[in-house]
Amino acid sequence: MVYGSPIQQARKLLERALKEQPEVLSDPEPQVIFEDFGDNALIYIYKYGFTRMPNAAQDLCAATFVTKSVRCLKNTK
């Protein structure tokens, strides 16, 4: 996330994208937390649980979420 982005709006968009992942558990509820200001970006932490699946599938799910997140954030400009 670049500087000047609305922190709470971005967090809500990222949370929505995370909750839309079918492999992400609803309990415990997924969270997106603003952590810090990086050199050139805003840094968020994602906390969520997966359904049981092999590690390779978890990696694919995480990569899909990142792709959806970027697309979601680009569409808000």
N, C-alpha and C positions, 0 to 999 in steps of 0.2 A: 504494500500500500504506500503510495507516495505522500509526501508532506502536503498539507492542505486538504487532504481527504477528510470528510466528516467521520470521526472515529466511531461514534455510536451507530451511524447509518451503515458503515462498512461492517461493523461487528454483527449487526442484525442480518445483513445480507449473507455473511459467511455462515452464521448460525443456521439460517434457512437452508443454504446449500448442504450443510452437514446433515441436517435432519432429513433431507430428501434422499440421502444415500440409504438404500434398502438394507444394507449390511450393518448400519450403525444402530446400536441399541437405543431404545427410548429411556431405559432405566439402567444405569444412571443417565440423567438427561445430559445430552451433549452440551458443551460450553465452548465459547470463543472468548478469550480474555485478552484485552490489550495489555501488552507487557512493557513496551519501551519504544523510544524513538531511536531508530538505527541511524547510520550515516546518511542514508538516502531514502529511508522508508519507515513506515510504522510497522511494528512487530507484534504479531498476535500469536497466542498459544491456543491450540485446539486440544480439548479433553473429551474423549468419547470412548465407548466400548464397542467392540465388534461382536457379531455372531460368531460362533465357532467355525473356523475355516483355516486352511493351511496358510502358512506365512506368505507364500507367493500370492495368494488371493487377497490377503490383507494389504500387501504392497500395491496390488492393482487397484483395490478400493481406494486407498489413500491417493494414488496418482489420479484416479478419476475425480476424486473430490477436489484436488488442487486445480485440475483443468476446469471443472465447473465453477470453482471460486473465481478464477481469473476471468472467465467469460462473464460471470454475474457482475463482477466489479467493473469490467469494461463497458457493460451495457448501461451503467448508471451515469456515465459522463454526458 
